[in-house]
Amino acid sequence: MYPLALRLAGRRVLVVGGGAVATRRVPALLDAEARVVVVAPELTPALRAHVDAGRVEWVAREFAPADLDGAWLVQVAVDDPAAAEAVSAAALDRQIFCVRADDRDAATAWTPAVTRHGPLTVAVLGGGDPRRAVAVRDAIREQLISGTLSGRPAERTGADGSVPDGVTPPGPPERPVGRVALVGAGPGDPELITVRGRRLLAEADVVVADRLVPGLLLDELRPEVELVDATKIPHGPAAAQEEINRVLVDRALAGARVVRLKGGDPYVFGRGGEEALACAAAGIPVTVVPGVTSSVAAPAAAGIPVTHRGVAHEFTVVSGHLPPEHPDSLVDWSALARLRGTLVVLMGLNNLPAIAAALRAHGRPSETPAAVVQEGTTGAQRVVRSTLDEVAAHARAAGIRPPAVVVFGDVVTTLSSALPDRSPAGE
């Protein structure tokens, strides 16, 4: 095999077949910006969605040799050997490379096992053994994600630090353009950070972390990374946020790759918007990496779906860091009490008695199911199930502490008999 990377942007690629194999192959072609034409009498719903969105052209019939006109590559994704052979024979006549899903030996091109890590694309061929290729691909991907394989070029020097003959001495390292990434670390389980978030952590020069970030993620940082603990910045919440903004801007202006690592999602009560505005005002590029928010994940880990067919068609997420009667509160508790769906309250444990009283006062039934989930998705997860009338007392008696998510609504009891409360630590 002769390995080669194809630049397919704007070029016609023909896919013959509209089933499961084509569904798997088309997204990578679209990601390469190829002009994808699918020839098939029928399509899977996923392929039809690409057609409806205008990303893919569909020819709704059996293959004809003229379909290859102007094509740079053809992927045969049918399970009929005779039909597949007809396509590859027509491609061979036209000297067009042909990938065969049904018969690798009859193909003129193979698709490798691929993983992508930022600007890197790693493609592995297993010598005809796709399982070997996938195993090697997965091993490389894990090392790239964990940072044990940096993906950066190493300096070629001798044992004494000298440059071998024939090798151009490396110049001074180029300082990358500073940037800031607002990365959601997820609800607490370190495995729930996104792949992109973990990659940016592995590349970071500076990490500014808050108290809800999973500690194991910080343990994986390179030794030379500057770690700024945002919880230790003094002078109160407003001044602390100003200092965090200053740190992000200053480090990025110095050329550092900065990650602002935040529990949950950066834009769900995480003040990520303020940090993005501060960076934008300083002319610093900002990347936002969404995170799994605890407002959905913590209830789910406790066996509580925030929506369920026939039970709840809506869910509302509010902050409870201010009591309902506080003049600065922007939450309309009277409107929330009238809703029939699920209500999720973040940062509301300390004000839970007042929140429950306000909901009852505005008409929410006292027997409404309620639950409090402490440290959801982690080994310290605890769940208290109760009712609107008694949830505050039950949470206090159980010694529930922040961070905790409070859920009100019939969904609390929907799966309680089928999915008993348990910590995910032993799963």
Contacts in CASP RR format, 6 or more apart in sequence:
PFRMAT RR
TARGET T0000
AUTHOR 0000-0000-0000
METHOD contacts of the structure
MODEL  1
MYPLALRLAGRRVLVVGGGAVATRRVPALLDAEARVVVVAPELTPALRAH
VDAGRVEWVAREFAPADLDGAWLVQVAVDDPAAAEAVSAAALDRQIFCVR
ADDRDAATAWTPAVTRHGPLTVAVLGGGDPRRAVAVRDAIREQLISGTLS
GRPAERTGADGSVPDGVTPPGPPERPVGRVALVGAGPGDPELITVRGRRL
LAEADVVVADRLVPGLLLDELRPEVELVDATKIPHGPAAAQEEINRVLVD
RALAGARVVRLKGGDPYVFGRGGEEALACAAAGIPVTVVPGVTSSVAAPA
AAGIPVTHRGVAHEFTVVSGHLPPEHPDSLVDWSALARLRGTLVVLMGLN
NLPAIAAALRAHGRPSETPAAVVQEGTTGAQRVVRSTLDEVAAHARAAGI
RPPAVVVFGDVVTTLSSALPDRSPAGE
1 110 0 8 1.000
1 125 0 8 1.000
1 127 0 8 1.000
3 112 0 8 1.000
3 123 0 8 1.000
3 125 0 8 1.000
5 121 0 8 1.000
5 123 0 8 1.000
6 32 0 8 1.000
6 72 0 8 1.000
6 73 0 8 1.000
7 32 0 8 1.000
8 29 0 8 1.000
8 32 0 8 1.000
8 33 0 8 1.000
8 34 0 8 1.000
8 72 0 8 1.000
8 73 0 8 1.000
9 32 0 8 1.000
9 33 0 8 1.000
9 34 0 8 1.000
10 33 0 8 1.000
10 34 0 8 1.000
10 35 0 8 1.000
11 34 0 8 1.000
11 35 0 8 1.000
11 72 0 8 1.000
11 73 0 8 1.000
12 34 0 8 1.000
12 35 0 8 1.000
12 37 0 8 1.000
12 70 0 8 1.000
12 71 0 8 1.000
12 72 0 8 1.000
13 29 0 8 1.000
13 34 0 8 1.000
13 35 0 8 1.000
13 36 0 8 1.000
13 37 0 8 1.000
13 71 0 8 1.000
13 72 0 8 1.000
13 73 0 8 1.000
13 74 0 8 1.000
13 75 0 8 1.000
14 37 0 8 1.000
14 39 0 8 1.000
14 67 0 8 1.000
14 68 0 8 1.000
14 71 0 8 1.000
14 73 0 8 1.000
14 74 0 8 1.000
14 75 0 8 1.000
15 22 0 8 1.000
15 25 0 8 1.000
15 26 0 8 1.000
15 29 0 8 1.000
15 36 0 8 1.000
15 37 0 8 1.000
15 38 0 8 1.000
15 39 0 8 1.000
15 74 0 8 1.000
15 75 0 8 1.000
15 77 0 8 1.000
16 38 0 8 1.000
16 39 0 8 1.000
16 40 0 8 1.000
16 63 0 8 1.000
16 67 0 8 1.000
16 74 0 8 1.000
16 75 0 8 1.000
16 76 0 8 1.000
16 77 0 8 1.000
16 78 0 8 1.000
16 83 0 8 1.000
16 84 0 8 1.000
16 87 0 8 1.000
17 38 0 8 1.000
17 39 0 8 1.000
17 40 0 8 1.000
17 76 0 8 1.000
17 77 0 8 1.000
17 78 0 8 1.000
18 38 0 8 1.000
18 40 0 8 1.000
18 42 0 8 1.000
18 43 0 8 1.000
18 44 0 8 1.000
18 47 0 8 1.000
18 77 0 8 1.000
19 40 0 8 1.000
19 42 0 8 1.000
19 43 0 8 1.000
19 44 0 8 1.000
19 47 0 8 1.000
19 77 0 8 1.000
20 44 0 8 1.000
21 77 0 8 1.000
21 101 0 8 1.000
22 38 0 8 1.000
22 40 0 8 1.000
22 44 0 8 1.000
22 47 0 8 1.000
22 75 0 8 1.000
22 77 0 8 1.000
23 44 0 8 1.000
23 46 0 8 1.000
23 47 0 8 1.000
25 75 0 8 1.000
25 77 0 8 1.000
25 101 0 8 1.000
25 111 0 8 1.000
26 36 0 8 1.000
26 38 0 8 1.000
26 47 0 8 1.000
26 50 0 8 1.000
26 56 0 8 1.000
28 114 0 8 1.000
29 36 0 8 1.000
29 75 0 8 1.000
30 36 0 8 1.000
30 50 0 8 1.000
30 55 0 8 1.000
30 56 0 8 1.000
34 73 0 8 1.000
35 57 0 8 1.000
36 50 0 8 1.000
36 55 0 8 1.000
36 56 0 8 1.000
36 57 0 8 1.000
37 56 0 8 1.000
37 57 0 8 1.000
37 58 0 8 1.000
37 59 0 8 1.000
37 67 0 8 1.000
37 71 0 8 1.000
38 47 0 8 1.000
38 51 0 8 1.000
38 56 0 8 1.000
38 57 0 8 1.000
38 58 0 8 1.000
38 59 0 8 1.000
39 59 0 8 1.000
39 61 0 8 1.000
39 62 0 8 1.000
39 63 0 8 1.000
39 64 0 8 1.000
39 67 0 8 1.000
40 58 0 8 1.000
40 59 0 8 1.000
40 60 0 8 1.000
40 78 0 8 1.000
41 60 0 8 1.000
41 61 0 8 1.000
41 62 0 8 1.000
42 60 0 8 1.000
43 51 0 8 1.000
43 58 0 8 1.000
47 56 0 8 1.000
47 58 0 8 1.000
48 58 0 8 1.000
50 56 0 8 1.000
51 57 0 8 1.000
51 58 0 8 1.000
59 67 0 8 1.000
62 83 0 8 1.000
63 83 0 8 1.000
63 86 0 8 1.000
63 87 0 8 1.000
65 90 0 8 1.000
65 93 0 8 1.000
68 74 0 8 1.000
68 90 0 8 1.000
68 91 0 8 1.000
68 94 0 8 1.000
68 96 0 8 1.000
71 96 0 8 1.000
72 96 0 8 1.000
72 97 0 8 1.000
73 96 0 8 1.000
73 97 0 8 1.000
73 98 0 8 1.000
73 99 0 8 1.000
73 109 0 8 1.000
74 87 0 8 1.000
74 88 0 8 1.000
74 91 0 8 1.000
74 96 0 8 1.000
74 97 0 8 1.000
74 98 0 8 1.000
74 99 0 8 1.000
75 98 0 8 1.000
75 99 0 8 1.000
75 101 0 8 1.000
75 111 0 8 1.000
76 84 0 8 1.000
76 87 0 8 1.000
76 88 0 8 1.000
76 98 0 8 1.000
76 99 0 8 1.000
76 100 0 8 1.000
76 101 0 8 1.000
76 102 0 8 1.000
76 107 0 8 1.000
77 101 0 8 1.000
78 84 0 8 1.000
78 87 0 8 1.000
78 101 0 8 1.000
78 102 0 8 1.000
79 102 0 8 1.000
81 102 0 8 1.000
81 103 0 8 1.000
84 100 0 8 1.000
84 101 0 8 1.000
84 102 0 8 1.000
84 103 0 8 1.000
84 106 0 8 1.000
85 106 0 8 1.000
87 98 0 8 1.000
88 98 0 8 1.000
88 100 0 8 1.000
88 106 0 8 1.000
88 107 0 8 1.000
88 108 0 8 1.000
91 97 0 8 1.000
91 98 0 8 1.000
91 108 0 8 1.000
92 98 0 8 1.000
92 108 0 8 1.000
97 108 0 8 1.000
97 109 0 8 1.000
98 107 0 8 1.000
98 108 0 8 1.000
98 109 0 8 1.000
99 107 0 8 1.000
99 109 0 8 1.000
99 110 0 8 1.000
99 111 0 8 1.000
100 106 0 8 1.000
100 107 0 8 1.000
104 110 0 8 1.000
104 128 0 8 1.000
110 125 0 8 1.000
110 128 0 8 1.000
112 123 0 8 1.000
112 124 0 8 1.000
112 125 0 8 1.000
112 126 0 8 1.000
112 133 0 8 1.000
112 137 0 8 1.000
113 123 0 8 1.000
113 124 0 8 1.000
113 125 0 8 1.000
113 126 0 8 1.000
113 130 0 8 1.000
113 133 0 8 1.000
113 134 0 8 1.000
113 136 0 8 1.000
113 137 0 8 1.000
114 121 0 8 1.000
114 122 0 8 1.000
114 123 0 8 1.000
114 124 0 8 1.000
114 137 0 8 1.000
115 121 0 8 1.000
115 122 0 8 1.000
115 137 0 8 1.000
115 138 0 8 1.000
115 140 0 8 1.000
115 141 0 8 1.000
115 144 0 8 1.000
116 122 0 8 1.000
117 141 0 8 1.000
117 144 0 8 1.000
117 145 0 8 1.000
117 151 0 8 1.000
117 199 0 8 1.000
118 199 0 8 1.000
120 144 0 8 1.000
120 151 0 8 1.000
122 137 0 8 1.000
122 140 0 8 1.000
122 141 0 8 1.000
122 144 0 8 1.000
124 133 0 8 1.000
124 134 0 8 1.000
124 136 0 8 1.000
124 137 0 8 1.000
124 140 0 8 1.000
125 133 0 8 1.000
126 132 0 8 1.000
126 133 0 8 1.000
126 136 0 8 1.000
127 133 0 8 1.000
140 149 0 8 1.000
143 149 0 8 1.000
144 151 0 8 1.000
144 199 0 8 1.000
144 202 0 8 1.000
145 195 0 8 1.000
145 198 0 8 1.000
145 199 0 8 1.000
145 202 0 8 1.000
146 198 0 8 1.000
146 202 0 8 1.000
146 220 0 8 1.000
147 202 0 8 1.000
147 220 0 8 1.000
147 222 0 8 1.000
150 202 0 8 1.000
155 170 0 8 1.000
156 163 0 8 1.000
156 164 0 8 1.000
156 167 0 8 1.000
156 170 0 8 1.000
157 163 0 8 1.000
157 164 0 8 1.000
158 164 0 8 1.000
163 169 0 8 1.000
163 170 0 8 1.000
175 255 0 8 1.000
176 255 0 8 1.000
176 257 0 8 1.000
177 255 0 8 1.000
177 285 0 8 1.000
178 252 0 8 1.000
178 253 0 8 1.000
178 254 0 8 1.000
178 255 0 8 1.000
178 256 0 8 1.000
178 257 0 8 1.000
178 258 0 8 1.000
178 284 0 8 1.000
178 285 0 8 1.000
179 252 0 8 1.000
179 257 0 8 1.000
179 258 0 8 1.000
179 284 0 8 1.000
179 285 0 8 1.000
179 286 0 8 1.000
179 287 0 8 1.000
180 248 0 8 1.000
180 252 0 8 1.000
180 258 0 8 1.000
180 259 0 8 1.000
180 260 0 8 1.000
180 275 0 8 1.000
180 279 0 8 1.000
180 284 0 8 1.000
180 285 0 8 1.000
180 286 0 8 1.000
180 287 0 8 1.000
181 197 0 8 1.000
181 200 0 8 1.000
181 204 0 8 1.000
181 257 0 8 1.000
181 258 0 8 1.000
181 259 0 8 1.000
181 260 0 8 1.000
181 286 0 8 1.000
181 287 0 8 1.000
181 288 0 8 1.000
181 289 0 8 1.000
182 260 0 8 1.000
182 262 0 8 1.000
182 266 0 8 1.000
182 272 0 8 1.000
182 273 0 8 1.000
182 275 0 8 1.000
182 276 0 8 1.000
182 286 0 8 1.000
182 287 0 8 1.000
182 288 0 8 1.000
182 289 0 8 1.000
183 193 0 8 1.000
183 197 0 8 1.000
183 200 0 8 1.000
183 201 0 8 1.000
183 259 0 8 1.000
183 260 0 8 1.000
183 261 0 8 1.000
183 262 0 8 1.000
183 266 0 8 1.000
183 289 0 8 1.000
183 291 0 8 1.000
184 193 0 8 1.000
184 194 0 8 1.000
184 197 0 8 1.000
184 261 0 8 1.000
184 262 0 8 1.000
184 263 0 8 1.000
184 264 0 8 1.000
184 265 0 8 1.000
184 266 0 8 1.000
184 289 0 8 1.000
184 290 0 8 1.000
184 291 0 8 1.000
184 292 0 8 1.000
185 193 0 8 1.000
185 212 0 8 1.000
185 213 0 8 1.000
185 214 0 8 1.000
185 217 0 8 1.000
185 261 0 8 1.000
185 262 0 8 1.000
185 263 0 8 1.000
185 264 0 8 1.000
185 291 0 8 1.000
186 192 0 8 1.000
186 193 0 8 1.000
186 214 0 8 1.000
186 263 0 8 1.000
186 264 0 8 1.000
186 265 0 8 1.000
186 291 0 8 1.000
186 292 0 8 1.000
186 293 0 8 1.000
186 294 0 8 1.000
186 297 0 8 1.000
187 263 0 8 1.000
187 264 0 8 1.000
187 292 0 8 1.000
187 293 0 8 1.000
187 294 0 8 1.000
187 297 0 8 1.000
187 298 0 8 1.000
187 301 0 8 1.000
187 376 0 8 1.000
187 377 0 8 1.000
188 212 0 8 1.000
188 214 0 8 1.000
188 263 0 8 1.000
188 264 0 8 1.000
188 294 0 8 1.000
188 375 0 8 1.000
188 376 0 8 1.000
188 377 0 8 1.000
188 378 0 8 1.000
189 214 0 8 1.000
189 377 0 8 1.000
189 378 0 8 1.000
189 424 0 8 1.000
190 214 0 8 1.000
190 215 0 8 1.000
190 216 0 8 1.000
190 217 0 8 1.000
192 292 0 8 1.000
192 297 0 8 1.000
192 377 0 8 1.000
193 201 0 8 1.000
193 214 0 8 1.000
193 217 0 8 1.000
193 291 0 8 1.000
194 289 0 8 1.000
194 290 0 8 1.000
194 291 0 8 1.000
194 292 0 8 1.000
196 289 0 8 1.000
197 259 0 8 1.000
197 289 0 8 1.000
198 217 0 8 1.000
200 257 0 8 1.000
200 259 0 8 1.000
200 287 0 8 1.000
200 289 0 8 1.000
201 207 0 8 1.000
201 217 0 8 1.000
201 220 0 8 1.000
201 221 0 8 1.000
201 259 0 8 1.000
201 261 0 8 1.000
202 220 0 8 1.000
202 222 0 8 1.000
203 257 0 8 1.000
204 221 0 8 1.000
204 225 0 8 1.000
204 257 0 8 1.000
204 258 0 8 1.000
204 259 0 8 1.000
205 225 0 8 1.000
205 226 0 8 1.000
205 251 0 8 1.000
205 255 0 8 1.000
205 256 0 8 1.000
205 257 0 8 1.000
205 258 0 8 1.000
206 225 0 8 1.000
206 226 0 8 1.000
206 227 0 8 1.000
206 228 0 8 1.000
206 247 0 8 1.000
206 251 0 8 1.000
206 256 0 8 1.000
206 257 0 8 1.000
206 258 0 8 1.000
206 259 0 8 1.000
207 218 0 8 1.000
207 221 0 8 1.000
207 225 0 8 1.000
207 226 0 8 1.000
207 227 0 8 1.000
207 228 0 8 1.000
207 258 0 8 1.000
207 259 0 8 1.000
207 261 0 8 1.000
208 228 0 8 1.000
208 230 0 8 1.000
208 244 0 8 1.000
208 247 0 8 1.000
208 248 0 8 1.000
208 258 0 8 1.000
208 259 0 8 1.000
208 260 0 8 1.000
208 261 0 8 1.000
209 218 0 8 1.000
209 227 0 8 1.000
209 228 0 8 1.000
209 229 0 8 1.000
209 230 0 8 1.000
209 261 0 8 1.000
210 230 0 8 1.000
210 231 0 8 1.000
210 261 0 8 1.000
210 262 0 8 1.000
210 263 0 8 1.000
211 230 0 8 1.000
211 231 0 8 1.000
212 262 0 8 1.000
212 263 0 8 1.000
212 264 0 8 1.000
212 403 0 8 1.000
213 261 0 8 1.000
213 262 0 8 1.000
213 263 0 8 1.000
214 378 0 8 1.000
217 261 0 8 1.000
218 227 0 8 1.000
221 227 0 8 1.000
226 251 0 8 1.000
226 256 0 8 1.000
228 247 0 8 1.000
230 240 0 8 1.000
230 244 0 8 1.000
233 240 0 8 1.000
233 243 0 8 1.000
233 244 0 8 1.000
234 240 0 8 1.000
235 243 0 8 1.000
241 271 0 8 1.000
241 274 0 8 1.000
244 260 0 8 1.000
244 275 0 8 1.000
245 274 0 8 1.000
245 275 0 8 1.000
245 278 0 8 1.000
245 279 0 8 1.000
248 258 0 8 1.000
248 260 0 8 1.000
248 275 0 8 1.000
248 278 0 8 1.000
248 279 0 8 1.000
248 284 0 8 1.000
249 278 0 8 1.000
249 279 0 8 1.000
249 282 0 8 1.000
249 284 0 8 1.000
251 258 0 8 1.000
252 258 0 8 1.000
252 279 0 8 1.000
252 282 0 8 1.000
252 284 0 8 1.000
253 282 0 8 1.000
253 284 0 8 1.000
260 266 0 8 1.000
260 272 0 8 1.000
260 275 0 8 1.000
262 270 0 8 1.000
262 272 0 8 1.000
263 270 0 8 1.000
263 291 0 8 1.000
263 294 0 8 1.000
264 291 0 8 1.000
264 292 0 8 1.000
264 293 0 8 1.000
264 294 0 8 1.000
264 297 0 8 1.000
265 290 0 8 1.000
265 291 0 8 1.000
265 292 0 8 1.000
265 293 0 8 1.000
266 272 0 8 1.000
266 273 0 8 1.000
266 275 0 8 1.000
266 288 0 8 1.000
266 289 0 8 1.000
266 290 0 8 1.000
266 291 0 8 1.000
267 273 0 8 1.000
267 288 0 8 1.000
267 290 0 8 1.000
268 293 0 8 1.000
268 295 0 8 1.000
268 317 0 8 1.000
268 346 0 8 1.000
269 319 0 8 1.000
269 346 0 8 1.000
269 347 0 8 1.000
275 286 0 8 1.000
276 286 0 8 1.000
276 288 0 8 1.000
279 285 0 8 1.000
279 286 0 8 1.000
280 286 0 8 1.000
293 317 0 8 1.000
294 346 0 8 1.000
294 376 0 8 1.000
294 377 0 8 1.000
294 403 0 8 1.000
294 405 0 8 1.000
295 306 0 8 1.000
295 317 0 8 1.000
295 344 0 8 1.000
295 346 0 8 1.000
295 405 0 8 1.000
296 306 0 8 1.000
296 344 0 8 1.000
297 376 0 8 1.000
297 377 0 8 1.000
298 373 0 8 1.000
298 376 0 8 1.000
298 377 0 8 1.000
298 381 0 8 1.000
298 405 0 8 1.000
299 305 0 8 1.000
299 306 0 8 1.000
299 344 0 8 1.000
299 371 0 8 1.000
299 373 0 8 1.000
299 405 0 8 1.000
299 407 0 8 1.000
299 411 0 8 1.000
300 306 0 8 1.000
301 373 0 8 1.000
301 376 0 8 1.000
301 377 0 8 1.000
301 381 0 8 1.000
301 424 0 8 1.000
302 371 0 8 1.000
302 373 0 8 1.000
302 376 0 8 1.000
302 381 0 8 1.000
302 383 0 8 1.000
302 421 0 8 1.000
303 415 0 8 1.000
303 416 0 8 1.000
303 419 0 8 1.000
303 421 0 8 1.000
304 371 0 8 1.000
304 373 0 8 1.000
304 407 0 8 1.000
304 411 0 8 1.000
304 412 0 8 1.000
304 414 0 8 1.000
304 415 0 8 1.000
305 411 0 8 1.000
305 414 0 8 1.000
305 415 0 8 1.000
306 312 0 8 1.000
306 315 0 8 1.000
306 342 0 8 1.000
306 344 0 8 1.000
306 407 0 8 1.000
306 411 0 8 1.000
307 313 0 8 1.000
307 314 0 8 1.000
307 315 0 8 1.000
307 342 0 8 1.000
307 411 0 8 1.000
308 411 0 8 1.000
308 414 0 8 1.000
308 415 0 8 1.000
311 410 0 8 1.000
311 411 0 8 1.000
311 414 0 8 1.000
312 340 0 8 1.000
312 341 0 8 1.000
312 342 0 8 1.000
312 409 0 8 1.000
312 410 0 8 1.000
312 411 0 8 1.000
313 341 0 8 1.000
314 339 0 8 1.000
314 340 0 8 1.000
314 341 0 8 1.000
314 342 0 8 1.000
315 341 0 8 1.000
315 342 0 8 1.000
315 343 0 8 1.000
315 344 0 8 1.000
316 336 0 8 1.000
316 339 0 8 1.000
316 341 0 8 1.000
316 342 0 8 1.000
316 343 0 8 1.000
316 344 0 8 1.000
317 344 0 8 1.000
317 345 0 8 1.000
317 346 0 8 1.000
318 331 0 8 1.000
318 336 0 8 1.000
318 343 0 8 1.000
318 344 0 8 1.000
318 345 0 8 1.000
318 346 0 8 1.000
319 331 0 8 1.000
319 345 0 8 1.000
319 346 0 8 1.000
319 347 0 8 1.000
319 348 0 8 1.000
320 331 0 8 1.000
320 345 0 8 1.000
320 346 0 8 1.000
320 347 0 8 1.000
320 348 0 8 1.000
320 351 0 8 1.000
320 355 0 8 1.000
321 347 0 8 1.000
321 348 0 8 1.000
321 351 0 8 1.000
322 328 0 8 1.000
322 329 0 8 1.000
322 331 0 8 1.000
322 351 0 8 1.000
323 329 0 8 1.000
323 351 0 8 1.000
323 354 0 8 1.000
323 355 0 8 1.000
324 331 0 8 1.000
324 333 0 8 1.000
324 351 0 8 1.000
324 354 0 8 1.000
324 355 0 8 1.000
324 357 0 8 1.000
324 358 0 8 1.000
325 354 0 8 1.000
325 358 0 8 1.000
333 355 0 8 1.000
333 358 0 8 1.000
333 359 0 8 1.000
333 362 0 8 1.000
334 358 0 8 1.000
334 362 0 8 1.000
336 343 0 8 1.000
336 359 0 8 1.000
336 362 0 8 1.000
336 364 0 8 1.000
337 358 0 8 1.000
337 359 0 8 1.000
337 360 0 8 1.000
337 361 0 8 1.000
337 362 0 8 1.000
337 363 0 8 1.000
337 364 0 8 1.000
338 362 0 8 1.000
338 363 0 8 1.000
338 364 0 8 1.000
341 409 0 8 1.000
341 410 0 8 1.000
342 407 0 8 1.000
342 408 0 8 1.000
342 409 0 8 1.000
342 411 0 8 1.000
343 359 0 8 1.000
343 407 0 8 1.000
343 408 0 8 1.000
343 409 0 8 1.000
344 405 0 8 1.000
344 406 0 8 1.000
344 407 0 8 1.000
344 408 0 8 1.000
345 352 0 8 1.000
345 355 0 8 1.000
345 405 0 8 1.000
345 406 0 8 1.000
345 407 0 8 1.000
345 408 0 8 1.000
346 405 0 8 1.000
347 402 0 8 1.000
347 403 0 8 1.000
348 355 0 8 1.000
348 404 0 8 1.000
348 406 0 8 1.000
349 372 0 8 1.000
349 395 0 8 1.000
349 400 0 8 1.000
349 401 0 8 1.000
349 402 0 8 1.000
349 404 0 8 1.000
349 406 0 8 1.000
350 402 0 8 1.000
352 372 0 8 1.000
352 391 0 8 1.000
352 392 0 8 1.000
352 395 0 8 1.000
352 406 0 8 1.000
353 392 0 8 1.000
355 406 0 8 1.000
356 370 0 8 1.000
356 388 0 8 1.000
356 389 0 8 1.000
356 391 0 8 1.000
356 392 0 8 1.000
359 368 0 8 1.000
359 388 0 8 1.000
359 408 0 8 1.000
360 366 0 8 1.000
360 388 0 8 1.000
360 389 0 8 1.000
364 388 0 8 1.000
364 408 0 8 1.000
365 388 0 8 1.000
366 387 0 8 1.000
366 388 0 8 1.000
366 389 0 8 1.000
367 387 0 8 1.000
367 388 0 8 1.000
367 389 0 8 1.000
368 387 0 8 1.000
368 388 0 8 1.000
368 408 0 8 1.000
368 409 0 8 1.000
368 410 0 8 1.000
369 385 0 8 1.000
369 386 0 8 1.000
369 387 0 8 1.000
369 388 0 8 1.000
369 408 0 8 1.000
369 409 0 8 1.000
369 410 0 8 1.000
369 411 0 8 1.000
369 412 0 8 1.000
369 413 0 8 1.000
370 385 0 8 1.000
370 386 0 8 1.000
370 387 0 8 1.000
370 388 0 8 1.000
370 391 0 8 1.000
370 406 0 8 1.000
370 407 0 8 1.000
370 408 0 8 1.000
370 409 0 8 1.000
370 412 0 8 1.000
371 383 0 8 1.000
371 384 0 8 1.000
371 385 0 8 1.000
371 386 0 8 1.000
371 391 0 8 1.000
371 406 0 8 1.000
371 407 0 8 1.000
371 412 0 8 1.000
372 383 0 8 1.000
372 384 0 8 1.000
372 386 0 8 1.000
372 391 0 8 1.000
372 394 0 8 1.000
372 395 0 8 1.000
372 400 0 8 1.000
372 404 0 8 1.000
372 405 0 8 1.000
372 406 0 8 1.000
372 407 0 8 1.000
373 381 0 8 1.000
373 382 0 8 1.000
373 383 0 8 1.000
373 404 0 8 1.000
373 405 0 8 1.000
373 406 0 8 1.000
373 407 0 8 1.000
374 380 0 8 1.000
374 381 0 8 1.000
374 382 0 8 1.000
374 383 0 8 1.000
374 400 0 8 1.000
374 401 0 8 1.000
374 402 0 8 1.000
374 403 0 8 1.000
374 404 0 8 1.000
375 381 0 8 1.000
375 382 0 8 1.000
375 403 0 8 1.000
375 404 0 8 1.000
376 405 0 8 1.000
376 424 0 8 1.000
377 424 0 8 1.000
378 423 0 8 1.000
378 424 0 8 1.000
378 425 0 8 1.000
379 423 0 8 1.000
379 424 0 8 1.000
379 425 0 8 1.000
379 426 0 8 1.000
380 423 0 8 1.000
381 423 0 8 1.000
381 424 0 8 1.000
381 425 0 8 1.000
382 398 0 8 1.000
382 400 0 8 1.000
382 423 0 8 1.000
383 421 0 8 1.000
384 391 0 8 1.000
384 394 0 8 1.000
384 395 0 8 1.000
384 398 0 8 1.000
384 400 0 8 1.000
385 412 0 8 1.000
385 413 0 8 1.000
385 416 0 8 1.000
385 421 0 8 1.000
386 394 0 8 1.000
386 395 0 8 1.000
388 408 0 8 1.000
391 406 0 8 1.000
395 404 0 8 1.000
END
